[in-house]
Amino acid sequence: MTISPRQLIGNVIRFGSGDVVGRVFSITTVMLLGHFQGVVVLGIYSLAQSISQYLQPVIDFGLRHVGARLMARFPGSASEIMHRVQRRRLGMAAAVVPFALLYASLSRLPLEMKVFLFVFSAISCMYALSLDWAAWGREQLRLVGLAKAIVPGCLLLCLLLGIGSRHLLAWLVLGNFAGYSLQAIVFRLWWKRHQREIGDQKPAAAAITESLAWRSTSIMGLAWLGNLAFVTIDMLMLGIMSGPGQVGLYSAAYRIMSQVLLTYYLLTNVLYPQLARQTVSERVRMMRPRILLALFAVGSALAGLVVVVRRPALSILFGHDFVAAAPLLLVLAFAIPLDFLVSYMNSAYIAWSMERKVLVCVVVAAASNIVLNWFAIPRYGAMAAAVNTVISYAIYLAGLVIAGKKAKELQHAGTEILETDSINGPGGASGW
C-alpha cells in the first residue's frame, strides 16, 4: 500500500464531509433536548441511542469489516459477497429485537419511556438493510460519509417539528424510521448503478467462502461487540443501576469527549481499506514508536484543550444545569490520548486479520470495566463510570501493545493473507 499525504487528506475530506454534517445534526439535537427538555429527557434519548449502537455490531457480527475487506480484495465477486453478507445481516437483525425488549423492560423508567426505548431501538435494526459496508470496501468514501448524515438529519427535522408537542418521543421515533428507510434506499440505488459498472462477475473464490464462515466472522463479531461494550457499557449500566439524571450528566460529558474522538475516527476509517491491502514490511512500519508517540502527543494536546473549556462548553451546548458534569469531563479527558492509540492499533490489527488478538484484549478490558462499574456505580454513580473508563482504556492499550510487541506476529498475519491472495489470483490490490 502506498498512499500520499495528499491522497490521505483528500480521502479524509471526502469521508468526513457528510460525517461532519451528521455530527452537527446530532449535536444540535442533543443541545435542543438539553435546553428545552432537561436532563431526564436527554438521558432517555441517550439511552435509546446507546441501545441502537449495541444492536449494530450484533447485526453485523463481524460482517461489516469482513465484507468490506472482501470487497476491497475481490471486486470481481462483489455481487456474491453482497448477497451472502446481507442474508446473514437480516437474519441477525430479526434475532436481536427480543433483546432490545428485554433491556427496555429492565430499565428503571415509566412505561411510556420503556415503550420509547424499545420502539426506537427496534427501528434501528433497519440498519441491516444498509449497504454502507459494501460502499466502504469499494472506497466510496464520499457516499459513506454523506449517508452518515441521513439518520441524524431526519431525527433533527422531526425534533424541530415536534418540539412543542406533548408527544415529542413519538416524533423522535418517526425521525429514526424515516432516517433508516432513506439510508437504505440511497445505498440500494448506488448498488444498482455499481453492478452495471463492474460488469461480469466471477464465481466466489474459496477465500471468500472461508472468510464468511461463522467460525471466521464470529471472531470479528465478538471482537467488535466487545469493543463497543468496552466503550459504552457504562451508559447502559447507569441506565439500570442509577437514575436518568445520572445518565443525562454522564451523556453530556461523554458526548463532548466523543466529538474529539469521532474526528480522529475519520482517519482510522479512511485507512482501513488501505491497511487491508498492505504488504508485510508496510505493516511493520505502521507500528513504529515514532508514529505511536505522535498520536499520543496529539491526543494529549486535545485532552488539555477539553479540560480548559469543559465548563463553558457544557453550559453553552446543553444548558446551565449540565455544568455539574464538568468533573466527569475532567476525568474522561484522560482517556483521549489512550483512545488515539487504542483505535489506531485496533483498526490496524483487524485490517490485518488479527481479530483473535483484538478479541482477547477487548474481552479483558470490557470485563474489567463491567466488574469495576458493578461495584462502584451504585455508590458513586456517574463519577465511577468515568474513572473506570480511564482505567479500562489503560488495560486495553496494554493488551494491544503486548499483542503486537513482536514484529514477527505482524509478519505472520500478513504472510497468511498474502498467501491466500496469491492462491486465489489477482483480486486484491491488482484488481483495483
Secondary structure, DSSP 4 states (H G I P E B T S, - for coil): ----HHHHHHHHHHHHHHHHHHHHHHHHHHHHHHHHHHHHHHHHHHHHHHHHHHHHHHHHTTHHHHHHHHHHH-GGGHHHHHHHHHHHHHHHHHHHHHHHHHHHHHSSS-HHHHHHHHHHHHHGGGGGG--HHHHHHTT-HHHHHHHTTHHHHHHHHHHHHHTT-TTHHHHHHHHHHHHHHHHHHHHHHHHHHHHHHH-S-PPPPHHHHHHTSHHHHHHHHHHHHHHHHHHHHHHHHHHHHS-HHHHHHHHHHHHHHHHHHHHHHHHHHHHHHHHTT--HHHHHHTT-HHHHHHHHHHHHHHHHHHHHHHHHHHHHHH-GGGGGGHHHHHHHTTHHHHHHHHHHHHHHHHHTT-HHHHHHHHHHHHHHHHHHHHHHHHHHTHHHHHHHHHHHHHHHHHHHHHHT-SHHHHHHHHHHHHHHHHHT-S-SGGG-
